[in-house]
Amino acid sequence: MTVALAGFLFGFDTVVISGANKPLQELWGLSPFMHGTFIMSMALWGTVLGSLMGGIPTQQLGRKKTLFWIGVLFFVSALGSALVSDPYLFSFFRFIGGVGVGVSSVAAPIYISEITSSDKRGQLGALYQFCLVFGIMVAFISNWALKGVDGMNDWRWMLGVEAIPALAYTLMVLKVPHSPRWLVLQKGDDQQALSILTVIYGKLEVAKKHLTEIKLDAEASRGSDRLFQKKYKKVLYLGFLIAFFNQLSGINFVLYYAPQILEQAGLGGGDSLLNSIAIGIVNLIFTLIGVRLIDRLGRRQLIIIGSIGYIFSLIMVGICFQYNLSPTALITFICLFVASHAIGQGAVIWVFISEIFPNRVRSYGQSWGTGTHWVFAAIITMITPYFIDDNEGIFRGNLEVIYYFFAGMMVLQLLWAFFKMPETKGISLEDLEKNLVDHDA
């Protein structure tokens, strides 16, 4: 549970900027370029760096030490962002927080997948996503509650309050054990690994069996730390596509710019923040449902269900904008869209990426998948102001075009899930390697 709290900080940090979005644009008189590049997307470029490089400390320092330093980054970022007086320093501290988010998306899912049994791996892995969306909901509530507390400085409180849970998480993570698979592969510490496996499985005999499997897998893959090999072609393609489709659903477009989108639909500033809370609550409830179902229905089935929900809800949101339907209809279909994400991609992505890569290259494979995710997230967030800006946006009067585009991408995801996505539920990490890696290549 402690490690899953990294997901809480992840969710809070990435979405808390939505409440400071418009105030910062007005405070510093930002152009769409400055707004998108230096305010809204800078944390995401830090996330890109953190996710692409996060495999290195996760592999070399270990999962536990990496998770500790993630907490430090979140703490520094929260305080720094709240205290700065110009957009460039603000961007620097947001970038640091983004690095924490990126490394978190590598280290935390890996750690969780490596310390859980195969029959519970999906549910416990999805707990990270639950904490993530709980962080998103708390960020929306916090932004709404802090609006009007200190006038023009409301945004400072919105961003700075994250330092409290960041410090608590940093201290708590000191007490978690190391990953048994990392201990065997990197340290050769079979005894400590066995004691941790015994706690996980409850019986010494079962723990010894799993330790033997891990050691045999380590022997079979010795000398193959390089990720980009022909034998890993299938898992590289799977990791890329699930991350690609996650962002081309438009989920971060909606979450990051929710208040602005709702204002453009006719909801006032206060109402837009309040309705953002409704989005966060829906996200949380349906993530809980996804957590309950992921080890019952499986990863592939949840992606199929989520894809169908995506397609319908995105088309309906587009229709709401195109024909100026009521704000109530719009917020209903946006909530349906968020529910589809929560039960599908939201519940599945971090679990699936952490499962499909072999033990020896899992850290680097997780970086590949999460790096893909965050590159597209950063690009979409950076260019969004060019499309929806109140004065200069290309589609400011035709927002439906954006939603129809995302709906089309979700049709492609549905086809991929039907015909190409493998099921991973209930299969040990070592057996998944046998199924997904071409050892003859």
N, C-alpha and C positions, 0 to 999 in steps of 0.2 A: 504493500500500500504506500509506503514512504516513497519509493521510486516512482510510482504512478503520479505522485504529487508534482513531479517535474512537468507532467502534462497540464496540471492546473496553472502553473506559471507560464507555460507555453501558450495556453489559451488566453489567459488574462493579458499577457504582454502583447500578443498580436492584435487583439481587438480593442484594447483600451484606447488606442489612438483614434477610434471612431468618434469618441466624445470630444476630443481635442481638435479634430479635423477642421471644422469651420472656424472656431475661435483663433487657431493659429494662422489660418489663411488670411483672416481679417487683421490680426495683430501685426503681422509682418508684410502685409500687402503682396502676397505671393502670386506669381503668374502660374498658369497650369503646369509649366515645366518645373518651376521651383516647388510647387505644391506636390506634384506627383513624384518627382525624383528625390527631393531632399526631406520631405516631411512624411509622406505616406509610404513610400517604398524603400526608404533607406534601411529600416529594420529588416526588411525582406532580403536586401542584398547582403546584410550581415548573416541572415539565415542561410542564404545560398553558400557563403563561405564556410559557415559552421557545419552545414550538412555535408559539403564536399570534403572538408578536411577532418570532420569529426571521427571518421574511421581510424585515423592515425592514433590519437590519444586513447580512444576506446580499445584499440588493439594493444598499444604499447604500455600505457599507464594502467589499463584495466578499466572495467566498467565502473567500479565504485569510485575511484579517484576522479574519473571524468565527470561523474554525476555530481560530485562535491563542487568542482570548479564551475559547473553550470549554475549552481545556486549563487556563487560569488558574482558571476557575470550579471545575473538578473538583479541582484541587489545594487550593484554599482550603476547599472543602467537606469533603474527606477529613480534613485536619488539624483543622478546627474541630469536626467531629462527634466526633472521637476525644478531644478535650480538654475538652469541656463537662461541667458538673456538674448541669444541670437539664434537664427535657424541653423547655422553651421555647427555650433556646439551641440545643439539639440539633435541634429542628424548623427553626430558622432556617438552620442550616448545611446540613441536608438539603435545604431549599428551594433554596438556592444551587446545590447539585449537581444538583437537578432542573431548574433553568433551563438548566444546561449540557447535560443530556440532551436537553431539548426543542429547543434551538437546534441541537444536533448532528444531530438527526433531520431538520432542515430543510436545513442547509448541506452536510453530508457527502454525502448521496445526490445532491443537485443537482450538486455539484462533480464527483463521479464520472461522472454521466451526461453531463456537458458536456465531459469531456476524453477520452472513449472513443469508438471507432467503433461504428456500429450493430450490427455482427455480434458484438461482444464486450461490448456495453453491459450485457446481462443478467447475464453471468457476473461482470464486474467490479463491477457494482452489488450483486450478491448477496454479493460479498466483504465488504462492509460488514456484512451480516447474519451472515456466518461469524465475523467478528471479534467481533460482538455476542454470539453464543452461546458463543464461546471465552471471552469475558469472564465470562459466566454460569457456565460450568464452572469457571473458575479461582476465581471467588468462592465457589462451593460447596466446592471443595477447600481454599481458604484458610480458610474458616470451620471446616471439620472439623479442619484441621491446627492451628489456633490455639486450639481449644477445650481448656482446661486449662492454657494457657501462663501465665496470670496471674490465675487464680481469677475473682473478680468483675469483673475488668477485661478479660477476654477480648474482650468486644465492642469495646473501644477499639482493640485491635490489629486486629481484623477490619475495622473501618471505616478506620483510619488508614493501613493498608498501601497503599491506593489512591493515596496521594500520590506514590509512586515512579513508577508508569507514567504518571501525569498529568504529572509534570515532564518525563519523557522525551519524551512526545508533544508537549508545548508547544514544546520546543526543536527537534524534528524538523520540525514543520510550517512553521517559518520558511523552509525550503529548497524548498518545493513551488511550482510556477508558478501564476499566476493562471488562471482559467477564460477560454478564448479568447472564448466567447460573451459573458461579462460585459465583457471588454475592449472588444468591438465595441459592445455595446448601451449601456453606461454611460460608457465613457471615449473611445470613438471611436478607439481605438488599434489600427488595422488591422495595423500592422507587427509589433507584439509578438504579436498574435493569430495572425498568419500563421506566425511562427517556432514557436509552440507547436503549431499544427495540423500543421506539417511533421514535428515530432517524433512526433505521434500517428499520422499516416498514412504516414510514411516517404518520401513523394514530394512535391516542391514543387508539381507540377501538380495532384495530388489535393487538397493543402492549399488551393491557390488556388480550386479548384472549391467546396470546402466554405465557404471564407471568403465567396465570392460568394453562396452560398445563405443564409448567416447575415445578410449585409447586405441581401439582397432581402427576407428575412423581417422584418428590422428596419424597413425602409421600409414594407412592407405593413401592419405593425401599429403604426406610429408614432402616438403620442397615445392609446394604449389600455392604459395601465398599470393601470386599474381592473379588479379581478378579477370583481366581481359584476356582470356584464353578461349579457344574454340569450344572446349567442353562445357563452358559456362554460358554458351550463347543463348540457350533457352531461358535461363533464369535472369539473364541481363535484359532480355526482351520483355519478360513478364514484369520485372521490377520497373522498367521504363514505362510500360503502357499503363499500369494501374496508377502510377503517379501522374502521368500525362492526362489521363481521363479525369482524375480527381480535380485538377485545376481547370480543365476545360469544361467542367460542369458549371463554372461560374460561382462556386461557393464563396471564395474569398472576395470576389467582386461584390456580392450581396452583404457579407458580414462586415467588411471594412467600410463600405460606403452606405450602410443601412440608413442612418439618419438623413443623409443627403438625398438618397433615392426616395425615401418616404416623404420628405419635404416637397420634392418635385411632383409627387403624386397628390399633393394637397393637404398633407398633414403638417401642422406647425412645428416649430423647433422642439417645444416641450413634449408634444404628442409623439413626435418622431423618436425621441429618446425613450419614451415609455413603451412604444410599440417595438423598439429594439429589444426591450426586456422580454416581450412576448415571444420574439424570435428565439431568444436565448433559452426560454423555458421549454419551448417546443423541441429545440435541439437537445436539451438535456433528457426530456422524457423519452424521445425516440432513440436516443443513444442507449438508454437503459434497456429498451426493448431489444436493440441490436446486440447488446452484451449478453442478454439472456438467450438469444437465438443463435449466436454465432457457432457454438459447439453442438447445436441441435440440427439446424438446417444446413450449416456449412458456409464457407466464405463465398463460394460461387453463387449459391442461391440468393444470398443477401444482395450481391451485386446486381443480379437480374431483377429482383424486386425493386431495389433502389433506382435502377435505370428506367423502369417503366414509370415510376413516380416522378423522376426527373423530367422525362419527356412531356408528360401531361402537364405538370405544374409550370414548367418554363413556357410552354406554348400559351397557357392561360394567363401568365403574367404579361407576356407579350401582347395578348389581346386586350388586357386591362389598360395598358399604355396606349395601344393603337386606337382604341375606341373610347378612351377617357371614362372607363368604368369607375365605380365608386372606390374610394380608398379602402373601404372595408373588404371589398372583393380582392383588391390587390394584396392587402396584408394577409388575407386568408390563403391565397395561392403561394405567396412567398413563404408562409409557414409550412405549407404542404411541401414546397421545394426543400426547405431545411429538414423536414421530417424524412424525406426520401434520402437525403444525403446522410443523415444521422444513422438510419437503419441499414444503409448500404455502404458506400465508400467510407463514411466516417468510422463505422465499426470495424471495417475490414482492412483498410490500407496499411496501418502500422503493424498489424498482426501478420498479414500476408507477406510483406516485404521482409519482416524479421524471420520468417519461417523458410523461405524458398532458397536462401543462399547457404552453402555448406559451412560447417563450423569454422574451417580454417580461413575462409574469406568473408565471413558474415559481416564483420565490421565494415569492410570496404564495399560489400554489396549493399549494405544498408545506406552507406553514403551515396552510392550510385542512385538508388531509388529515391531517397529523400532529397538528394541534390536536384534530380529531375523535377520533383514536386515543387521545390522552392524556387528554381529558376523560372518556371512558368508562373508561379504565384507572384514573383517580383515583377516580371514583365507585365502581367495583367494589371497589377496594382499601379505600376508606374504610368501606364498609358491610359488608364481609366479617366483621369481628369480631362484628357483631350476629347473624350467622347461625351461626358456627362456634365462638364463645367456649365454653370448657370448662364454664363455670358458667351463663352467661346467654344463650347462642346460641339463636336461634329454631329452627334445624335441627340442633342439636348431636347429636341422636339420629337424625336423618333426613337425613344429608348427601346421600343419593341424589337428593333433589328438585332440588338445585342442578345436579347433573350432567345430569339429564334435561332441565332447562331449556336448558342450553348445547347439548345434542344437538339439541333442537328448532330453535334458532337456526342450527345448521349445516345443517339440512335447507333452510332458507331460502337460505343461502349457496350451496348446491349448485344450487338452481333459478336463482339469479341468474347464476352462472357459466355454466350451460348456455344460458340464453336472452338475457342482456344484456351480459356482459363481453366487450369486444373483445380481439383478440390484438394485441400490440405488438412482438413479437420481429422483429428484422431490419429494422425500419423507421426511417428517420432521424427525428430530433426534428422537423425542419421538415415532413416528409411526414406525421407523426402529427398535427401541427397542422391540416393540410389535411383529414385524415380525420375529426377529432373536433370541430373548431370550426365553428360555423355562421356563416360570414362574411356571410351575407345577413340575419342577424337584426338 
